[in-house]
Amino acid sequence: MYRYIFEDTRHVPPFNQPASLLTVGTVPLKLHQEALFTSYFRQDLSLGNSFPYNERARLKTVTGQSVVYSDNLWFDREFLEYFMSRAQKMGQPCRAAFPADDPCFKAYTLPLATNFERSVDSAGRPIFLVDLWYFPDGYSDNIVPVVVPSDAVEMGFYSVPDFMTMEQGNLTHYGPARAVVSIESWVHVYFAAIICSNFGRGSRFDQYVRTHNFYSLKLLWKSIIEQRQLLSSSEVVRVGKNTSIHPTAVITGPASIGDNCTIGPGVFLDNCTIGDNVTIDDGCQLMMSTLGNNCFLPFRASLYLTAVMENTIIAQNTCLQMCVIGRNSFVGAGSTFTDFNLVEQKPIRAANIHGELMDVGQVVLGSAVGHNCRIGSGMVMFPGRMIESDVVLFASPQRRVISRNIGFDESDHHLLTGSTAHVRHYPRPNEGVSEQESWDRW
């Protein structure tokens, strides 16, 4: 069996990298896709050709039993299983799709996206087509859509002041049973890594417990044997090899912690995904957040629905809410990334892959920091803003509050004597980059 890949080389702001190279969860997107296909088919698929993203006519060159997909597409195992199981049973060329009126896909998949095609299913209901195909015996024009529902349930805070919800109602997220996101913005990284992954995992776990009585008894038995609260037992909190957790740390699941991690005293983790070689020191609080490999959080750092890529430091007393932080970056002590417009209670706007500001559909949303950034202490970030990769921001009376997007040209390192003080590693398209390493300089 073969797999063919449409390669999207467009740079996702503010990271200045294609989507396939961005870390979504704890691994780059391209490795996430390969792992899912290998796991589902229980074998490594032979790699067919790779096509430029905008040359869809090359789809006609696909031969043999094949899977074709775009490398900017994030989907979970449940989405892939639903599509593939039905496509293989049908025995004819199929393309994945999702209902246009599904509230979960409307909330997280469609905003800021540019590449979903409108269509209708066999009953005439509107759907959106996804760049994921299955061909049992090479290309054919008779491609049938396989509509994948999210089967999402509402999760979140059901009692908050009305001004936080734009209208009287609930402030909730959807926990999808199956999810797909086209990574074209940092907002999509947030949706995929936090909402679709952590909320989705929690939703599936809750549903499984409610419908499987023997599993509920197993949870109860483990919690009694281990003398832990139900959601803190080893059945719900998966811990890797050589990981040290202080006895006073509180971890509630479903959660996953990687190998060689250190969790210090007084740490609180709720429904989090932690990579390998991560250190979380005294008093840190993480709720429904994701940390990539080799991250370091000194004491009292707080993350709420936030995705942090690998090799990044979030310094003490920093508060990140609904944010995405790139790899090899540093966020200084006492910084606060806000997530709410104080005066105008309307959906926050963020940039799509073309740099155009569009409504995200979320009344609360944080901000994004690119790769290889150094953010000084005591900064305040407004919602929806971006700091481009390779930017350095000094804390100063002139720049404490970040109220607009900051590009590389505005980086404070340009004020330093000598051009090699901080080296750019993630340039915009068609711009050069130096090979000199700059991490040790900071």
Buried (B, 14 or more C-beta within 10 A) or exposed (E): BBBBBBBBBBBBBBBBBBBBBBBBBBBBBBBBBBEBBEEBBEEEBEEBEEBEBEEEEBBEEBEEBBBBBBBBBBBBEBBBBBBBEBBEEEEBBBBBBBBBEBEBBBBBBBBBBEBBEEBEBEEEEEBBBBBBBBBBEBBEEEBBBBBBBBBBBEBEEEEBEEEEBEEEEEBBBBBBBBBBBBBBBBBBBBBBBBBBBBBBBBBBBBBEBEEEEEBBEBBEEBBEEEEBEBBBBEBBBEBBEEBEBBEEBEBBBBBBBBBBBBBBEBBBBBBBBBBBBBBBBBBBBBBBBBBBBBBBBBBBBBBBBBBBBBBBBBBBBBBBBBBBBBBBBBBBBBBBBBBBBEEEBEBBBBBBBEEEEBEBBBBBBBBBBBBBBBBBBBBEBBBBBBBBBBBBBBBEEEBBEBEEBBBBEBBBBEEEEEEEBBBBBBBBEEEEEEEEEBBEEE
